[in-house]
Amino acid sequence: MHKVQIGNASIEIIKGNIVNQEVDIIVNAANNNFWMGGGVAGEIKKVGGKIIEEEAIEKGPVNPGKVIVTEAGELKNKKIIHAAVMGQDLKTNEILIKEATINTLKKAEEIRVTSLAFPAFGTGVGGFNLYKCAEIMLNLTIDFLLKSKFVNVVKFVLFSEKAYNIFLEELDNFFHEK
């Protein structure tokens, strides 16, 4: 785990499983119909229960880039934000990752969440570049945390060693380029 202070808030980079994080909300990298197959979504459904997917599907579909909130089933978190980072073609891009990240952070602030955990958006089935994902998500989150009234802890929980190292490298780059 690596932690940096951003104003009164913090960002943590963690290698692990997002469903084990002690935060108010975990974020699901979803398709816009919210069916939960593999990857992060599959793990959330496996641990938290099919009820999460059923509620999410009832609230969809939405345009890619948008978010919805569901209960967390058997998970210890209060709720789940499902961010539609891709459509039914299961492809994503820089614009959708930016929109999904911003909309997730805005929704967390709107519902007065203090802590949340993100996966790396679109880098699994979506095939998006890990370096670009880390750059986008970290930059947007840092900018957001400098203005946030409620959100004060954002964790990026990466399952693979490779993703973990890339997010650490991009976070380091952010502070050395400023």
C-alpha positions as CSV (number, residue, x, y, z in Angstrom):
1,M,0.0,0.0,0.0
2,H,1.2,3.5,-0.9
3,K,-0.5,6.6,0.4
4,V,-0.2,10.3,-0.5
5,Q,-1.8,13.3,1.0
6,I,-3.9,15.6,-1.4
7,G,-4.9,18.6,0.6
8,N,-7.1,17.3,3.5
9,A,-7.7,14.0,1.6
10,S,-5.6,11.0,0.6
11,I,-5.1,8.6,-2.3
12,E,-4.0,5.1,-1.7
13,I,-2.7,2.6,-4.2
14,I,-3.3,-1.0,-3.0
15,K,-2.6,-4.4,-4.5
16,G,-5.6,-6.6,-3.6
17,N,-9.2,-7.4,-4.1
18,I,-11.6,-4.5,-4.2
19,V,-14.4,-6.5,-2.3
20,N,-12.1,-6.6,0.8
21,Q,-11.7,-2.9,1.1
22,E,-13.1,-1.1,4.2
23,V,-14.6,1.9,2.5
24,D,-18.1,3.4,2.3
25,I,-18.5,2.5,-1.4
26,I,-16.7,0.3,-3.9
27,V,-16.9,1.1,-7.6
28,N,-17.7,-1.4,-10.3
29,A,-16.3,-1.0,-13.8
30,A,-19.5,-1.9,-15.6
31,N,-21.1,-2.2,-19.0
32,N,-24.1,0.1,-19.6
33,N,-26.7,-2.6,-19.1
34,F,-25.0,-3.6,-15.8
35,W,-24.9,-7.3,-16.3
36,M,-22.1,-8.6,-14.2
37,G,-19.9,-11.2,-15.9
38,G,-16.2,-11.5,-15.1
39,G,-13.5,-9.3,-13.7
40,V,-14.3,-6.8,-11.0
41,A,-18.1,-7.1,-11.7
42,G,-18.0,-10.9,-11.5
43,E,-16.1,-10.8,-8.2
44,I,-18.6,-8.2,-6.7
45,K,-21.5,-10.5,-7.7
46,K,-19.8,-13.6,-6.4
47,V,-19.1,-12.2,-3.0
48,G,-22.0,-9.7,-2.6
49,G,-24.7,-11.8,-4.2
50,K,-26.8,-11.8,-7.4
51,I,-29.1,-9.3,-5.8
52,I,-26.6,-6.6,-6.7
53,E,-26.8,-7.4,-10.4
54,E,-30.6,-7.7,-10.3
55,E,-30.9,-4.1,-8.8
56,A,-28.3,-2.7,-11.2
57,I,-30.0,-4.2,-14.3
58,E,-33.3,-2.7,-13.1
59,K,-31.7,0.8,-13.2
60,G,-30.2,0.4,-16.6
61,P,-29.4,0.7,-19.3
62,V,-27.7,4.1,-19.3
63,N,-25.4,5.8,-21.7
64,P,-21.7,4.8,-21.4
65,G,-19.9,7.2,-19.0
66,K,-22.9,7.4,-16.6
67,V,-23.2,5.9,-13.2
68,I,-25.9,4.3,-10.9
69,V,-25.9,3.4,-7.2
70,T,-27.1,0.1,-5.8
71,E,-27.1,-1.6,-2.4
72,A,-24.0,-3.7,-1.6
73,G,-25.7,-7.1,-0.9
74,E,-23.5,-9.2,1.4
75,L,-20.5,-6.9,1.0
76,K,-19.4,-4.8,4.0
77,N,-19.6,-1.6,2.1
78,K,-22.7,0.7,2.3
79,K,-23.3,0.8,-1.5
80,I,-21.8,0.3,-4.9
81,I,-21.4,2.8,-7.6
82,H,-21.6,1.1,-11.0
83,A,-19.7,3.2,-13.6
84,A,-20.6,2.3,-17.2
85,V,-17.2,2.5,-18.8
86,M,-18.3,0.6,-21.9
87,G,-21.3,-0.3,-23.9
88,Q,-22.5,-3.7,-25.1
89,D,-19.6,-4.0,-27.4
90,L,-17.4,-4.2,-24.3
91,K,-15.0,-1.5,-25.7
92,T,-14.0,1.7,-24.0
93,N,-11.9,4.7,-24.7
94,E,-10.4,7.8,-23.1
95,I,-13.5,9.8,-23.2
96,L,-15.7,7.1,-21.5
97,I,-13.1,6.5,-18.8
98,K,-12.9,10.3,-18.1
99,E,-16.7,10.6,-17.9
100,A,-17.1,7.5,-15.7
101,T,-14.4,8.7,-13.3
102,I,-15.8,12.2,-13.0
103,N,-19.4,11.0,-12.7
104,T,-18.4,8.5,-10.0
105,L,-16.6,11.1,-8.0
106,K,-19.5,13.6,-8.4
107,K,-22.0,10.9,-7.3
108,A,-19.9,10.0,-4.2
109,E,-19.8,13.7,-3.3
110,E,-23.6,14.1,-3.9
111,I,-24.4,11.2,-1.6
112,R,-21.8,12.4,1.0
113,V,-19.5,9.4,0.9
114,T,-16.2,9.9,2.7
115,S,-14.3,6.9,1.2
116,L,-14.4,4.9,-1.9
117,A,-12.4,2.3,-3.8
118,F,-11.9,2.3,-7.6
119,P,-10.6,-0.5,-9.9
120,A,-8.6,0.4,-13.0
121,F,-11.4,1.3,-15.4
122,G,-11.6,-0.5,-18.7
123,T,-8.3,-2.3,-18.5
124,G,-9.7,-5.8,-18.3
125,V,-12.3,-6.9,-20.8
126,G,-12.3,-3.3,-22.2
127,G,-8.6,-3.7,-23.2
128,F,-7.7,-0.1,-22.4
129,N,-4.0,0.8,-21.8
130,L,-3.1,0.6,-18.1
131,Y,-0.7,3.6,-18.2
132,K,-3.3,5.8,-19.9
133,C,-6.0,4.6,-17.4
134,A,-3.8,5.4,-14.4
135,E,-2.9,8.8,-15.8
136,I,-6.6,9.8,-16.4
137,M,-8.0,8.4,-13.2
138,L,-5.3,9.7,-10.9
139,N,-5.3,13.2,-12.5
140,L,-9.0,13.6,-12.3
141,T,-9.1,12.3,-8.7
142,I,-6.4,14.6,-7.5
143,D,-8.2,17.6,-9.0
144,F,-11.4,16.5,-7.5
145,L,-10.0,15.9,-4.0
146,L,-8.6,19.4,-3.8
147,K,-12.3,20.7,-4.0
148,S,-14.2,17.9,-2.3
149,K,-16.2,18.6,0.8
150,F,-17.0,15.0,1.8
151,V,-14.8,12.5,-0.1
152,N,-11.5,12.3,1.7
153,V,-10.1,8.8,0.9
154,V,-9.9,7.4,-2.5
155,K,-8.3,4.0,-3.0
156,F,-7.2,2.5,-6.3
157,V,-7.3,-1.3,-5.7
158,L,-5.4,-3.2,-8.3
159,F,-5.5,-6.9,-8.6
160,S,-2.3,-7.5,-10.5
161,E,1.3,-6.6,-9.6
162,K,1.7,-5.0,-13.0
163,A,-1.4,-2.7,-12.6
164,Y,-0.3,-1.8,-9.0
165,N,3.2,-0.8,-10.2
166,I,1.8,1.2,-13.1
167,F,-0.5,3.2,-10.8
168,L,2.4,3.8,-8.4
169,E,4.6,5.0,-11.3
170,E,1.9,7.4,-12.7
171,L,1.2,8.8,-9.2
172,D,4.9,9.5,-8.8
173,N,5.0,11.1,-12.3
174,F,2.2,13.4,-11.3
175,F,4.1,14.8,-8.3
176,H,7.4,15.1,-10.2
177,E,5.9,16.9,-13.2
178,K,4.1,19.6,-11.2
